Amino acid sequence: MNILVIDTSTSLASIAIAVGEQIVAESLVNTNRTLSARLVPEIERLLETAGLAISDIDLFASSVGPGSFTGVRGGIATIQGLALAGGKPCAGFSSLAMLAMNFSLSKALVCPMLDARKSEVYAAVYSCSSPLPSPCINDCVLPPTAFLDQITAVTKESVIFVGDGAQRYHDPIAEQLGNQAIFAPFSLHTPNSANGILLALHASRCGELLEPSQLLPVYLRASDAELMKIKAPCTDIAR
């Protein structure tokens, strides 16, 4: 099975292509404000590098969030379009689960944490002692201190913090958790779509593949536009 996986939950778009269980091409691209212009050309470049055509891909997969609203939406739309054009299935997975897999087979719990802005983080806690991550605290969006309270209520063991949210809130995490907190080195804070290959294969083997229209984003909170619509006063224009 030939698999194409992308992650666009942060400003760094990650793309990987696998033939069977072998990664044949991988790329990491800074797409801040340029996702729509750079994503498809980079996919095309990777396919050429791998010696494949888009028609050779059997499964298209993407993280579905949480993360950047624009990034998640753009990535899913790209995968949907490619899959629909070729009549191929899709798979979706949590961007936090994929990030946690940077520490696959770790004995310590892993807390992937992305900056959600507005003084909040997208975060979860996963057991990564097996190749596939298992959630201990499900994906959510909370102020950092409130999420850290959940961690201390669940475990007193060491927890590895990874992601741009962990980098931004390094000091509050260290202050609240002390020696319980372990911070990933800078090279491991980046999402890696090669991890998504495992998640896509798992979805295929478990019969959890989706039609392109079924691949939907998971934002965890309403967008600014949706919040503005909710807050906007109703205007009676009837005369």
Stockholm file with secondary structure:
# STOCKHOLM 1.0

chainA/1-239         MNILVIDTSTSLASIAIAVGEQIVAESLVNTNRTLSARLVPEIERLLETAGLAISDIDLFASSVGPGSFTGVRGGIATIQGLALAGGKPCAGFSSLAMLAMNFSLSKALVCPMLDARKSEVYAAVYSCSSPLPSPCINDCVLPPTAFLDQITAVTKESVIFVGDGAQRYHDPIAEQLGNQAIFAPFSLHTPNSANGILLALHASRCGELLEPSQLLPVYLRASDAELMKIKAPCTDIAR
#=GR chainA/1-239 SS CEEEEEECSSSEEEEEEEETTEEEEEEEEECTTTHHHHHHHHHHHHHHHHTCCGGGCCEEEEECCSSCHHHHHHHHHHHHHHHHHHTCCEEEECHHHHHHGGGTTCSSEEEEEEEEETTEEEEEEEECSSSSCEEEEEEEEECHHHHHHHHHHHCCSCEEEESHHHHHTHHHHHHHHGGGEEECCGGGSSCCHHHHHHHHHHHHHTTCCBCGGGCCCCCSSCCHHHHHHHHSCCCCCCC
#=GC SS_cons         CEEEEEECSSSEEEEEEEETTEEEEEEEEECTTTHHHHHHHHHHHHHHHHTCCGGGCCEEEEECCSSCHHHHHHHHHHHHHHHHHHTCCEEEECHHHHHHGGGTTCSSEEEEEEEEETTEEEEEEEECSSSSCEEEEEEEEECHHHHHHHHHHHCCSCEEEESHHHHHTHHHHHHHHGGGEEECCGGGSSCCHHHHHHHHHHHHHTTCCBCGGGCCCCCSSCCHHHHHHHHSCCCCCCC
//
